[in-house]
């Protein structure tokens, strides 16, 4: 009986380590590039709504702008680092790394593209 409990505890601990391990956080903003970071969580409903938008934007701006997603439920220190109040939050940076715009909540593709195009034209 003790062995069963010990095995269960070990599986639980090892499983928890895999399930709750934080994914690596990229450097934001990306040096020398226009950067957009979407900060949210994979399990948050409005954040899930952003995922297809972010995939399209990432494909469209590949090589032109850095498009980054950070999961604050996996990387708990990132919320404070970026001064978040709500998720999702999108932050835009110019090529010099200066924050130029911040939006809280779901953001559709058109305003994202408009903002990125404006930053890329500078």
The first five atom37 places (N, CA, C, CB, O) and aatype in JSON, in Angstrom:
{
  "aatype": [20, 20, 20, 20, 20, 20, 20, 20, 20, 20, 20, 20, 20, 20, 20, 20, 20, 20, 20, 20, 20, 20, 20, 20, 20, 20, 20, 20, 20, 20, 20, 20, 20, 20, 20, 20, 20, 20, 20, 20, 20, 20, 20, 20, 20, 20, 20, 20, 20, 20, 20, 20, 20, 20, 20, 20, 20, 20, 20, 20, 20, 20, 20, 20, 20, 20, 20, 20, 20, 20, 20, 20, 20, 20, 20, 20, 20, 20, 20, 20, 20, 20, 20, 20, 20, 20, 20, 20, 20, 20, 20, 20, 20, 20, 20, 20, 20, 20, 20, 20, 20, 20, 20, 20, 20, 20, 20, 20, 20, 20, 20, 20, 20, 20, 20, 20, 20, 20, 20, 20, 20, 20],
  "atom_mask": [
    [1, 1, 1, 1, 1],
    [1, 1, 1, 1, 1],
    [1, 1, 1, 1, 1],
    [1, 1, 1, 1, 1],
    [1, 1, 1, 1, 1],
    [1, 1, 1, 1, 1],
    [1, 1, 1, 1, 1],
    [1, 1, 1, 1, 1],
    [1, 1, 1, 1, 1],
    [1, 1, 1, 1, 1],
    [1, 1, 1, 1, 1],
    [1, 1, 1, 1, 1],
    [1, 1, 1, 1, 1],
    [1, 1, 1, 1, 1],
    [1, 1, 1, 1, 1],
    [1, 1, 1, 1, 1],
    [1, 1, 1, 1, 1],
    [1, 1, 1, 1, 1],
    [1, 1, 1, 1, 1],
    [1, 1, 1, 1, 1],
    [1, 1, 1, 1, 1],
    [1, 1, 1, 1, 1],
    [1, 1, 1, 1, 1],
    [1, 1, 1, 1, 1],
    [1, 1, 1, 1, 1],
    [1, 1, 1, 1, 1],
    [1, 1, 1, 1, 1],
    [1, 1, 1, 1, 1],
    [1, 1, 1, 1, 1],
    [1, 1, 1, 1, 1],
    [1, 1, 1, 1, 1],
    [1, 1, 1, 1, 1],
    [1, 1, 1, 1, 1],
    [1, 1, 1, 1, 1],
    [1, 1, 1, 1, 1],
    [1, 1, 1, 1, 1],
    [1, 1, 1, 1, 1],
    [1, 1, 1, 1, 1],
    [1, 1, 1, 1, 1],
    [1, 1, 1, 1, 1],
    [1, 1, 1, 1, 1],
    [1, 1, 1, 1, 1],
    [1, 1, 1, 1, 1],
    [1, 1, 1, 1, 1],
    [1, 1, 1, 1, 1],
    [1, 1, 1, 1, 1],
    [1, 1, 1, 1, 1],
    [1, 1, 1, 1, 1],
    [1, 1, 1, 1, 1],
    [1, 1, 1, 1, 1],
    [1, 1, 1, 1, 1],
    [1, 1, 1, 1, 1],
    [1, 1, 1, 1, 1],
    [1, 1, 1, 1, 1],
    [1, 1, 1, 1, 1],
    [1, 1, 1, 1, 1],
    [1, 1, 1, 1, 1],
    [1, 1, 1, 1, 1],
    [1, 1, 1, 1, 1],
    [1, 1, 1, 1, 1],
    [1, 1, 1, 1, 1],
    [1, 1, 1, 1, 1],
    [1, 1, 1, 1, 1],
    [1, 1, 1, 1, 1],
    [1, 1, 1, 1, 1],
    [1, 1, 1, 1, 1],
    [1, 1, 1, 1, 1],
    [1, 1, 1, 1, 1],
    [1, 1, 1, 1, 1],
    [1, 1, 1, 1, 1],
    [1, 1, 1, 1, 1],
    [1, 1, 1, 1, 1],
    [1, 1, 1, 1, 1],
    [1, 1, 1, 1, 1],
    [1, 1, 1, 1, 1],
    [1, 1, 1, 1, 1],
    [1, 1, 1, 1, 1],
    [1, 1, 1, 1, 1],
    [1, 1, 1, 1, 1],
    [1, 1, 1, 1, 1],
    [1, 1, 1, 1, 1],
    [1, 1, 1, 1, 1],
    [1, 1, 1, 1, 1],
    [1, 1, 1, 1, 1],
    [1, 1, 1, 1, 1],
    [1, 1, 1, 1, 1],
    [1, 1, 1, 1, 1],
    [1, 1, 1, 1, 1],
    [1, 1, 1, 1, 1],
    [1, 1, 1, 1, 1],
    [1, 1, 1, 1, 1],
    [1, 1, 1, 1, 1],
    [1, 1, 1, 1, 1],
    [1, 1, 1, 1, 1],
    [1, 1, 1, 1, 1],
    [1, 1, 1, 1, 1],
    [1, 1, 1, 1, 1],
    [1, 1, 1, 1, 1],
    [1, 1, 1, 1, 1],
    [1, 1, 1, 1, 1],
    [1, 1, 1, 1, 1],
    [1, 1, 1, 1, 1],
    [1, 1, 1, 1, 1],
    [1, 1, 1, 1, 1],
    [1, 1, 1, 1, 1],
    [1, 1, 1, 1, 1],
    [1, 1, 1, 1, 1],
    [1, 1, 1, 1, 1],
    [1, 1, 1, 1, 1],
    [1, 1, 1, 1, 1],
    [1, 1, 1, 1, 1],
    [1, 1, 1, 1, 1],
    [1, 1, 1, 1, 1],
    [1, 1, 1, 1, 1],
    [1, 1, 1, 1, 1],
    [1, 1, 1, 1, 1],
    [1, 1, 1, 1, 1],
    [1, 1, 1, 1, 1],
    [1, 1, 1, 1, 1],
    [1, 1, 1, 1, 1],
    [1, 1, 1, 1, 1],
    [1, 1, 1, 1, 1]
  ],
  "atom_positions": [
    [[0.82, -1.2, 0.0], [0.0, 0.0, 0.0], [0.86, 1.26, 0.0], [-0.93, 0.0, 1.2], [0.56, 2.23, -0.69]],
    [[1.96, 1.23, 0.79], [2.84, 2.39, 0.84], [3.46, 2.65, -0.52], [3.94, 2.2, 1.89], [3.62, 3.81, -0.92]],
    [[3.82, 1.58, -1.23], [4.44, 1.74, -2.54], [3.47, 2.38, -3.53], [4.91, 0.39, -3.07], [3.87, 3.21, -4.34]],
    [[2.21, 1.98, -3.46], [1.21, 2.55, -4.36], [1.06, 4.03, -4.11], [-0.13, 1.84, -4.18], [1.02, 4.83, -5.05]],
    [[0.96, 4.42, -2.84], [0.83, 5.83, -2.5], [2.05, 6.62, -2.93], [0.59, 6.01, -1.0], [1.94, 7.74, -3.43]],
    [[3.23, 6.04, -2.74], [4.48, 6.7, -3.12], [4.55, 6.87, -4.64], [5.69, 5.89, -2.62], [4.94, 7.93, -5.13]],
    [[4.18, 5.83, -5.38], [4.17, 5.91, -6.84], [3.19, 6.96, -7.32], [3.83, 4.55, -7.46], [3.5, 7.75, -8.22]],
    [[2.0, 6.97, -6.72], [1.0, 7.97, -7.09], [1.52, 9.37, -6.83], [-0.3, 7.74, -6.31], [1.37, 10.26, -7.68]],
    [[2.13, 9.58, -5.67], [2.68, 10.89, -5.33], [3.77, 11.29, -6.31], [3.23, 10.89, -3.9], [3.82, 12.45, -6.72]],
    [[4.63, 10.38, -6.69], [5.7, 10.66, -7.63], [5.14, 11.02, -9.01], [6.65, 9.46, -7.74], [5.59, 11.98, -9.63]],
    [[4.17, 10.25, -9.47], [3.53, 10.54, -10.76], [2.86, 11.91, -10.7], [2.51, 9.45, -11.13], [2.94, 12.68, -11.66]],
    [[2.19, 12.2, -9.6], [1.52, 13.49, -9.45], [2.53, 14.64, -9.51], [0.75, 13.55, -8.12], [2.31, 15.62, -10.23]],
    [[3.63, 14.53, -8.78], [4.65, 15.57, -8.76], [5.29, 15.74, -10.13], [5.72, 15.25, -7.72], [5.45, 16.86, -10.61]],
    [[5.67, 14.62, -10.76], [6.28, 14.71, -12.08], [5.31, 15.27, -13.1], [6.78, 13.34, -12.52], [5.68, 16.08, -13.95]],
    [[4.07, 14.83, -13.02], [3.04, 15.34, -13.93], [2.82, 16.82, -13.73], [1.74, 14.6, -13.73], [2.66, 17.56, -14.7]],
    [[2.81, 17.26, -12.49], [2.61, 18.68, -12.2], [3.76, 19.49, -12.76], [2.48, 18.92, -10.68], [3.56, 20.61, -13.25]],
    [[4.96, 18.96, -12.69], [6.12, 19.66, -13.23], [5.99, 19.89, -14.72], [7.39, 18.89, -12.93], [6.38, 20.94, -15.23]],
    [[5.45, 18.91, -15.42], [5.27, 19.05, -16.86], [4.11, 19.98, -17.17], [5.04, 17.68, -17.51], [4.24, 20.84, -18.04]],
    [[3.01, 19.84, -16.48], [1.83, 20.64, -16.76], [2.0, 22.12, -16.42], [0.66, 20.09, -15.99], [1.47, 22.99, -17.11]],
    [[2.75, 22.4, -15.37], [2.83, 23.77, -14.92], [4.17, 24.43, -15.24], [2.6, 23.83, -13.44], [4.44, 25.53, -14.75]],
    [[4.99, 23.8, -16.04], [6.28, 24.39, -16.4], [6.05, 25.61, -17.27], [7.19, 23.36, -17.12], [5.25, 25.56, -18.21]],
    [[6.72, 26.68, -16.98], [6.58, 27.92, -17.75], [7.32, 27.78, -19.07], [7.11, 29.13, -16.95], [8.42, 27.22, -19.14]],
    [[6.71, 28.32, -20.12], [7.39, 28.33, -21.41], [8.39, 29.49, -21.42], [6.38, 28.45, -22.59], [8.18, 30.49, -20.73]],
    [[9.46, 29.36, -22.2], [10.45, 30.43, -22.22], [9.83, 31.72, -22.75], [11.66, 30.03, -23.09], [9.03, 31.71, -23.68]],
    [[10.21, 32.83, -22.14], [9.67, 34.13, -22.53], [10.7, 34.84, -23.4], [9.3, 34.99, -21.27], [11.83, 35.05, -22.97]],
    [[10.31, 35.2, -24.62], [11.25, 35.92, -25.49], [11.49, 37.34, -24.98], [10.71, 35.95, -26.92], [10.7, 37.88, -24.21]],
    [[12.58, 37.91, -25.42], [12.89, 39.29, -25.05], [11.92, 40.22, -25.78], [14.37, 39.64, -25.4], [11.72, 40.11, -26.99]],
    [[11.34, 41.14, -25.03], [10.39, 42.1, -25.58], [10.82, 43.49, -25.14], [8.92, 41.8, -25.12], [11.1, 43.7, -23.96]],
    [[10.88, 44.44, -26.06], [10.7, 44.33, -27.51], [11.93, 43.71, -28.17], [10.43, 45.7, -28.12], [13.01, 43.67, -27.59]],
    [[11.73, 43.23, -29.4], [12.83, 42.66, -30.16], [13.68, 43.82, -30.66], [12.32, 41.76, -31.35], [13.18, 44.76, -31.27]],
    [[14.96, 43.75, -30.4], [15.89, 44.82, -30.73], [15.88, 45.12, -32.23], [17.31, 44.46, -30.27], [16.06, 44.22, -33.05]],
    [[15.67, 46.39, -32.57], [15.73, 46.83, -33.95], [14.53, 46.49, -34.8], [16.91, 46.26, -34.58], [14.55, 46.71, -36.01]],
    [[13.46, 45.95, -34.2], [12.26, 45.58, -34.96], [11.01, 46.17, -34.33], [12.13, 44.06, -35.06], [10.92, 46.3, -33.11]],
    [[10.06, 46.51, -35.17], [8.73, 46.82, -34.67], [8.24, 45.55, -34.0], [7.74, 47.31, -35.83], [8.38, 44.46, -34.55]],
    [[7.66, 45.69, -32.8], [7.25, 44.51, -32.03], [5.82, 44.7, -31.53], [8.21, 44.27, -30.84], [5.45, 45.78, -31.06]],
    [[5.05, 43.65, -31.63], [3.73, 43.59, -31.0], [3.73, 42.39, -30.09], [2.57, 43.51, -32.06], [4.05, 41.28, -30.51]],
    [[3.36, 42.62, -28.84], [3.26, 41.51, -27.9], [1.81, 41.42, -27.44], [4.24, 41.7, -26.67], [1.2, 42.41, -27.03]],
    [[1.27, 40.22, -27.52], [-0.07, 39.93, -27.02], [0.13, 39.15, -25.73], [-0.96, 39.12, -28.08], [0.68, 38.05, -25.75]],
    [[-0.32, 39.71, -24.63], [-0.12, 39.08, -23.33], [-1.48, 38.59, -22.84], [0.53, 40.06, -22.31], [-2.41, 39.37, -22.67]],
    [[-1.56, 37.29, -22.6], [-2.82, 36.7, -22.18], [-2.59, 35.34, -21.57], [-3.79, 36.61, -23.35], [-1.6, 35.12, -20.88]],
    [[-3.51, 34.42, -21.84], [-3.41, 33.05, -21.35], [-4.14, 32.14, -22.33], [-4.0, 32.92, -19.92], [-5.19, 32.5, -22.87]],
    [[-3.58, 30.97, -22.55], [-4.16, 30.04, -23.51], [-5.55, 29.58, -23.12], [-3.26, 28.84, -23.67], [-6.33, 29.16, -23.97]],
    [[-5.89, 29.65, -21.82], [-7.19, 29.19, -21.34], [-8.21, 30.31, -21.17], [-7.02, 28.48, -20.03], [-9.37, 30.02, -20.85]],
    [[-7.84, 31.54, -21.38], [-8.74, 32.69, -21.22], [-9.58, 32.83, -22.5], [-7.92, 34.02, -20.94], [-9.03, 32.77, -23.6]],
    [[-10.89, 33.0, -22.37], [-11.79, 33.02, -23.53], [-11.45, 34.16, -24.51], [-13.24, 33.17, -23.06], [-11.28, 33.88, -25.7]],
    [[-11.35, 35.44, -24.08], [-10.99, 36.48, -25.05], [-9.61, 36.25, -25.65], [-11.04, 37.85, -24.38], [-9.36, 36.61, -26.8]],
    [[-8.71, 35.66, -24.87], [-7.36, 35.35, -25.37], [-7.44, 34.28, -26.46], [-6.43, 34.88, -24.21], [-6.72, 34.36, -27.45]],
    [[-8.31, 33.29, -26.27], [-8.51, 32.25, -27.28], [-9.05, 32.87, -28.57], [-9.47, 31.17, -26.76], [-8.7, 32.43, -29.66]],
    [[-9.9, 33.89, -28.43], [-10.45, 34.57, -29.6], [-9.34, 35.3, -30.37], [-11.55, 35.56, -29.18], [-9.43, 35.48, -31.58]],
    [[-8.3, 35.72, -29.66], [-7.18, 36.43, -30.28], [-6.26, 35.49, -31.06], [-6.38, 37.15, -29.22], [-5.56, 35.94, -31.98]],
    [[-6.25, 34.22, -30.72], [-5.28, 33.28, -31.32], [-5.32, 33.24, -32.85], [-5.53, 31.89, -30.78], [-4.27, 33.35, -33.47]],
    [[-6.5, 33.08, -33.49], [-6.5, 33.06, -34.96], [-6.06, 34.41, -35.56], [-7.89, 32.69, -35.49], [-5.42, 34.45, -36.6]],
    [[-6.42, 35.5, -34.89], [-6.01, 36.83, -35.34], [-4.49, 36.93, -35.29], [-6.67, 37.93, -34.48], [-3.86, 37.39, -36.24]],
    [[-3.91, 36.5, -34.17], [-2.47, 36.57, -34.0], [-1.74, 35.68, -35.01], [-2.09, 36.17, -32.57], [-0.67, 36.05, -35.51]],
    [[-2.3, 34.51, -35.32], [-1.69, 33.63, -36.31], [-1.64, 34.29, -37.68], [-2.45, 32.3, -36.39], [-0.64, 34.2, -38.38]],
    [[-2.74, 34.96, -38.06], [-2.79, 35.67, -39.34], [-1.78, 36.81, -39.37], [-4.21, 36.21, -39.61], [-1.04, 36.98, -40.35]],
    [[-1.76, 37.59, -38.3], [-0.84, 38.74, -38.22], [0.61, 38.25, -38.27], [-1.1, 39.56, -36.93], [1.44, 38.84, -38.95]],
    [[0.89, 37.18, -37.56], [2.26, 36.64, -37.54], [2.7, 36.23, -38.94], [2.35, 35.45, -36.59], [3.83, 36.51, -39.34]],
    [[1.82, 35.56, -39.7], [2.14, 35.14, -41.07], [2.33, 36.37, -41.97], [1.02, 34.24, -41.63], [3.29, 36.43, -42.74]],
    [[1.44, 37.32, -41.86], [1.45, 38.5, -42.72], [2.69, 39.38, -42.49], [0.19, 39.33, -42.5], [3.22, 39.97, -43.44]],
    [[3.16, 39.47, -41.26], [4.27, 40.37, -40.92], [5.59, 39.65, -40.68], [3.91, 41.18, -39.7], [6.54, 40.24, -40.17]],
    [[5.65, 38.38, -41.05], [6.87, 37.59, -40.85], [8.04, 38.29, -41.57], [6.69, 36.13, -41.38], [7.96, 38.62, -42.75]],
    [[9.11, 38.49, -40.82], [10.29, 39.16, -41.37], [10.22, 40.67, -41.34], [10.51, 38.71, -42.76], [11.23, 41.35, -41.56]],
    [[9.03, 41.22, -41.08], [8.87, 42.67, -41.04], [8.7, 43.19, -39.62], [7.67, 43.09, -41.88], [9.22, 44.24, -39.26]],
    [[7.96, 42.43, -38.8], [7.69, 42.82, -37.41], [7.69, 41.56, -36.54], [6.32, 43.57, -37.29], [7.33, 40.48, -36.99]],
    [[8.09, 41.73, -35.3], [8.09, 40.61, -34.35], [6.71, 40.56, -33.69], [9.23, 40.78, -33.27], [6.25, 41.54, -33.11]],
    [[6.06, 39.41, -33.78], [4.75, 39.2, -33.17], [4.93, 38.12, -32.11], [3.66, 38.78, -34.26], [5.31, 36.99, -32.41]],
    [[4.66, 38.49, -30.85], [4.97, 37.61, -29.71], [3.74, 37.41, -28.84], [6.13, 38.2, -28.87], [2.97, 38.34, -28.61]],
    [[3.56, 36.19, -28.35], [2.51, 35.89, -27.37], [3.19, 35.43, -26.08], [1.52, 34.79, -27.9], [4.09, 34.6, -26.1]],
    [[2.74, 35.99, -24.96], [3.23, 35.58, -23.65], [2.03, 35.14, -22.81], [4.02, 36.74, -22.94], [1.07, 35.9, -22.64]],
    [[2.09, 33.92, -22.29], [1.04, 33.38, -21.42], [1.39, 33.74, -19.97], [0.9, 31.83, -21.6], [2.35, 33.22, -19.4]],
    [[0.59, 34.63, -19.38], [0.88, 35.07, -18.0], [0.43, 34.07, -16.95], [0.22, 36.4, -17.73], [0.79, 34.21, -15.78]],
    [[-0.35, 33.08, -17.34], [-0.69, 32.04, -16.37], [0.46, 31.06, -16.26], [-1.99, 31.31, -16.78], [0.65, 30.45, -15.21]],
    [[1.24, 30.9, -17.33], [2.43, 30.05, -17.29], [3.63, 30.82, -16.77], [2.72, 29.48, -18.69], [4.52, 30.25, -16.14]],
    [[3.67, 32.12, -17.02], [4.79, 32.98, -16.66], [4.28, 34.11, -15.77], [5.51, 33.55, -17.93], [4.15, 35.26, -16.22]],
    [[3.98, 33.79, -14.54], [3.29, 34.7, -13.62], [4.0, 36.03, -13.39], [3.09, 34.02, -12.32], [3.33, 37.03, -13.11]],
    [[5.31, 36.08, -13.49], [6.05, 37.32, -13.26], [5.86, 38.35, -14.38], [7.53, 37.02, -13.11], [6.16, 39.53, -14.19]],
    [[5.37, 37.91, -15.53], [5.25, 38.8, -16.68], [4.13, 39.83, -16.54], [5.04, 37.98, -17.92], [4.21, 40.92, -17.11]],
    [[3.08, 39.49, -15.8], [1.99, 40.45, -15.6], [2.48, 41.73, -14.95], [0.89, 39.83, -14.75], [2.17, 42.82, -15.41]],
    [[3.24, 41.59, -13.88], [3.79, 42.75, -13.18], [4.83, 43.46, -14.04], [4.41, 42.34, -11.84], [4.9, 44.69, -14.05]],
    [[5.64, 42.69, -14.75], [6.68, 43.28, -15.6], [6.08, 44.24, -16.62], [7.47, 42.17, -16.32], [6.65, 45.3, -16.89]],
    [[4.95, 43.88, -17.19], [4.31, 44.7, -18.21], [3.22, 45.62, -17.64], [3.72, 43.82, -19.28], [2.59, 46.36, -18.39]],
    [[3.0, 45.58, -16.34], [2.01, 46.45, -15.71], [0.59, 46.16, -16.18], [2.34, 47.88, -15.98], [-0.18, 47.09, -16.46]],
    [[0.23, 44.89, -16.26], [-1.09, 44.51, -16.77], [-2.19, 44.75, -15.75], [-1.09, 43.06, -17.18], [-2.0, 44.61, -14.54]],
    [[-3.35, 45.11, -16.28], [-4.57, 45.22, -15.47], [-5.53, 44.11, -15.86], [-5.24, 46.61, -15.66], [-6.22, 43.54, -15.01]],
    [[-5.57, 43.8, -17.15], [-6.46, 42.75, -17.68], [-5.74, 41.99, -18.78], [-7.78, 43.36, -18.22], [-4.74, 42.46, -19.33]],
    [[-6.27, 40.81, -19.09], [-5.8, 40.08, -20.26], [-6.97, 39.82, -21.18], [-5.1, 38.75, -19.85], [-8.1, 39.65, -20.7]],
    [[-6.75, 39.79, -22.47], [-5.49, 40.05, -23.13], [-5.15, 41.54, -23.19], [-5.53, 39.47, -24.53], [-6.04, 42.4, -23.16]],
    [[-3.87, 41.82, -23.27], [-3.38, 43.18, -23.5], [-2.37, 43.1, -24.64], [-2.72, 43.79, -22.2], [-1.51, 42.23, -24.67]],
    [[-2.5, 44.02, -25.59], [-1.57, 44.09, -26.7], [-0.73, 45.36, -26.55], [-2.32, 44.06, -28.08], [-1.27, 46.44, -26.3]],
    [[0.58, 45.21, -26.7], [1.5, 46.34, -26.58], [2.31, 46.42, -27.87], [2.43, 46.19, -25.32], [2.84, 45.41, -28.35]],
    [[2.41, 47.62, -28.42], [3.15, 47.87, -29.65], [4.39, 48.7, -29.34], [2.25, 48.58, -30.69], [4.34, 49.65, -28.57]],
    [[5.51, 48.32, -29.96], [6.78, 49.01, -29.78], [7.33, 49.42, -31.15], [7.81, 48.12, -29.02], [7.18, 48.69, -32.13]],
    [[7.96, 50.6, -31.21], [8.61, 51.01, -32.45], [9.97, 50.33, -32.57], [8.77, 52.55, -32.5], [10.36, 49.55, -31.71]],
    [[10.69, 50.63, -33.66], [11.99, 49.98, -33.92], [13.03, 50.29, -32.85], [12.52, 50.41, -35.28], [13.97, 49.52, -32.65]],
    [[12.87, 51.42, -32.16], [13.81, 51.79, -31.1], [13.46, 51.14, -29.76], [13.84, 53.3, -30.94], [14.2, 51.3, -28.79]],
    [[12.35, 50.42, -29.71], [11.95, 49.74, -28.48], [11.07, 50.56, -27.57], [13.16, 49.33, -27.74], [10.85, 50.18, -26.42]],
    [[10.56, 51.68, -28.06], [9.68, 52.53, -27.26], [8.23, 52.07, -27.41], [9.83, 54.02, -27.7], [7.74, 51.86, -28.52]],
    [[7.56, 51.92, -26.27], [6.14, 51.57, -26.32], [5.37, 52.72, -26.94], [5.58, 51.23, -24.9], [5.49, 53.87, -26.5]],
    [[4.57, 52.42, -27.97], [3.82, 53.46, -28.67], [2.31, 53.36, -28.47], [4.13, 53.41, -30.14], [1.59, 54.34, -28.64]],
    [[1.83, 52.17, -28.11], [0.39, 51.99, -27.97], [0.12, 50.74, -27.14], [-0.3, 51.89, -29.35], [0.86, 49.76, -27.21]],
    [[-0.96, 50.79, -26.36], [-1.37, 49.66, -25.53], [-2.89, 49.55, -25.62], [-0.9, 49.84, -24.03], [-3.61, 50.54, -25.54]],
    [[-3.37, 48.31, -25.8], [-4.81, 48.04, -25.87], [-5.15, 46.91, -24.91], [-5.25, 47.68, -27.33], [-4.41, 45.93, -24.82]],
    [[-6.27, 47.04, -24.2], [-6.72, 45.99, -23.29], [-7.98, 45.35, -23.84], [-6.97, 46.56, -21.87], [-8.92, 46.04, -24.24]],
    [[-8.0, 44.01, -23.87], [-9.16, 43.27, -24.37], [-8.9, 42.74, -25.77], [-10.4, 44.15, -24.37], [-7.79, 42.86, -26.3]],
    [[-9.94, 42.16, -26.36], [-9.84, 41.61, -27.71], [-9.58, 42.74, -28.7], [-11.12, 40.83, -28.09], [-10.17, 43.82, -28.6]],
    [[-8.7, 42.48, -29.66], [-8.41, 43.45, -30.71], [-8.41, 42.72, -32.04], [-7.04, 44.16, -30.46], [-7.69, 41.74, -32.22]],
    [[-9.23, 43.2, -32.97], [-9.37, 42.56, -34.27], [-8.15, 42.84, -35.15], [-10.65, 43.05, -34.96], [-7.32, 43.69, -34.83]],
    [[-8.05, 42.13, -36.26], [-6.89, 42.21, -37.13], [-6.71, 43.59, -37.77], [-6.99, 41.17, -38.21], [-5.57, 44.07, -37.87]],
    [[-7.77, 44.23, -38.2], [-7.65, 45.51, -38.92], [-6.92, 46.58, -38.1], [-9.03, 46.02, -39.3], [-5.98, 47.19, -38.61]],
    [[-7.3, 46.83, -36.84], [-6.56, 47.84, -36.08], [-5.12, 47.42, -35.76], [-7.29, 48.14, -34.79], [-4.24, 48.27, -35.62]],
    [[-4.87, 46.12, -35.65], [-3.51, 45.64, -35.43], [-2.66, 45.94, -36.66], [-3.49, 44.12, -35.11], [-1.56, 46.49, -36.55]],
    [[-3.17, 45.58, -37.83], [-2.45, 45.82, -39.09], [-2.21, 47.31, -39.3], [-3.22, 45.24, -40.27], [-1.13, 47.71, -39.72]],
    [[-3.22, 48.11, -39.02], [-3.1, 49.56, -39.18], [-1.97, 50.1, -38.29], [-4.44, 50.26, -38.83], [-1.15, 50.91, -38.74]],
    [[-1.93, 49.67, -37.05], [-0.92, 50.12, -36.1], [0.47, 49.65, -36.53], [-1.23, 49.6, -34.68], [1.43, 50.43, -36.5]],
    [[0.58, 48.38, -36.94], [1.88, 47.85, -37.37], [2.38, 48.56, -38.63], [1.79, 46.33, -37.62], [3.55, 48.91, -38.73]],
    [[1.48, 48.78, -39.6], [1.87, 49.47, -40.83], [2.37, 50.88, -40.56], [0.69, 49.53, -41.79], [3.34, 51.33, -41.16]],
    [[1.71, 51.57, -39.65], [2.12, 52.92, -39.25], [3.52, 52.89, -38.63], [1.1, 53.52, -38.26], [4.36, 53.74, -38.95]],
    [[3.77, 51.93, -37.75], [5.09, 51.83, -37.12], [6.17, 51.44, -38.13], [5.06, 50.8, -35.98], [7.3, 51.94, -38.06]],
    [[5.84, 50.57, -39.07], [6.81, 50.14, -40.07], [7.16, 51.26, -41.04], [6.27, 48.94, -40.83], [8.25, 51.29, -41.6]],
    [[6.22, 52.19, -41.25], [6.44, 53.31, -42.17], [7.34, 54.4, -41.57], [5.11, 53.92, -42.57], [7.83, 55.26, -42.3]],
    [[7.54, 54.36, -40.26], [8.36, 55.41, -39.6], [9.83, 55.24, -39.91], [8.14, 55.38, -38.08], [10.65, 56.02, -39.43]]
  ]
}
